[in-house]
Amino acid sequence: MLAAFLPALIAVLVSWVLTPVTMRLASACGAIDYPGPRKIHSCPIPRLGGVAVVLGAVTASSCMVLLPWFDGAMVRDLAGALGVALIPLFVVSLIDDVRSLGPAPRLVTQIASALIAVRFGVHLNPDIHLFGSTVHLGILAIPISVVWIVGVTNAFNLADGLDGLSAGLALISALSLSALDFMIGGPQLAALPLVLVGSLIGFLPFNLYPARVFLGDAGAASLGFCLACFGLRSGAALSSGVAILVPVLVTGIPVLDTGLTIARRVIKRASQGRGGVFKADRDHLHHRLLKKGLGHQNTVFLLYGIAAVVAALAVGSIFVTSRNAALLTATLFAAAFIGVGRLKYDEFAVIRRGALLQLYDAPMLRMSIFPVFFDIGIVLTAFYLALGLKFEDWTVRRDWPFVVDLLAILPATAVAAFALCRLYRDTWRHANIEDLVRSSLAVLCAVTLGYIVSAFIVDATVNLSFFAIYGMLLLLLINGARSSFRVLSYWRQRERVVGERVVIYGAGAAGALALREILRNETHQALPLGFIDDDPWKQGRLLNGYPILGSLDTLEHVLVEHNVRGVIVGSERIPLDSLLQARSVCSRAGVWLMRFSVGLTALDASGRHARSIDFDTQLSA
């Protein structure tokens, strides 16, 4: 087993010795990364360090296949395939480091290298394993493998934006893949990715902050290419846990950043008519973390830590059941979604800008026929989830005789029940509790009707517990879909950042009504911060998600501390002397004071306002 680490030690030594040589070579041939608007560094830095990494790995791999105790044909085949496929990619990337090329030549070369690797057998199996199930890809395994290799190659290239970031993430990925290969085929199979680990260990001391040399395109692209090929082999060999998703999680941070970058640039191009997929910017994950004030080293180490945790969980997932692996994967994706949301990318701010809400007003969605098909899709989704949860089999086997019958019964009975309960006559743009109660009753009717009809058509294989699971899922999905507009509208209002900062005096029902009106109606140009209230029991609590900041006695302090520009009286029950005291405090602080009022206005015969009936007393001078 110790012999497996010998090539890695050779890679460490060769990389460490050659890195200073490549630094001098870069200075001689002009391969220098100069400071610029998109650059983090402030002085010229050579960018041929990746040459030392690649040469260290190639030297150690050559020694490995020549050693007598490495007799594995698989190791030799993979090393040979990578050696041949890497040549065009490395040469073109090296030219790009010296004399900048456009994205087209690099992309074409990456595709060519990926095709060579696939031709030598580095690709997905036609049958892959996912959550305990086997998925047949067939011929699609080839193009998916090419896309994967090209994608990961670019992922590590894009991640090379901070000192030590790309090389450190590659080291974590290579270590994880080495562990996987060790568990799959023993130390000989793990020796090849260990060579990459050793080469990176020899290089990283020169690349960590403050960096003396960069990887360059030749190094970053070559690292991504090798890791993509190692991941294909490891993922194809696994048959438990998240299986084929393990390589995705092992290379998680660079792959996530690449996916976000493509999505951001496509959305920006479509919505603003500028930029493009290949248009460089300073909005990568590490750039965003820097803008949050983390600092260079803290950003790099934070991304190291996240990558290490995700990679460790991915490797550990092969030891758990398929259900737990699925839950683990869902948790990781949810954490990634929340984390990216905290970075507040403008391109993804569809809720804040209201772009998503405009879909509800599209003529197609207002057609009465559309909700019917939408509900059929929800019924089928609930049906599939109920089958998986009940029978712990997500493949929906055809030998289950009741599946085809229920596929016909459940959508028909659900649509009939929804129509009888008049769900298709309502507008859900302003749905309230009464509407959701009615939709819940409609779901109960749909499940009951479906169970009764199934009892006459389907045999006893389908039991009551299945319909209970189906009913709970259908209730969640139907009510969630119909209340989604209100939820999206609420978050859009909460994310508003334009307007004068105000507090509301009175944290009761009337104050909550005033808050909703301010949030809903942007013409008020007010940005609510919270409430003040004289009830000591309410101090420090929340009302509709907004804090109760203090009382009338602390109003002056609240105005100064939160830079408040106005106070809105939201309750008619506040005594007149308290209102006069509030007006005095606002006057001294230079803050305006207004009353929120709800009333009715009578019209005369000509349609003009005749008189007004206010439900509030007016604040006198």
Summary of the structure (lengths in Angstrom):
residues: 621
radius of gyration: 31.5
end to end distance: 89.7
largest distance: 105.6
contacts: 2026
relative contact order: 0.06
helix: 67%
strand: 8%
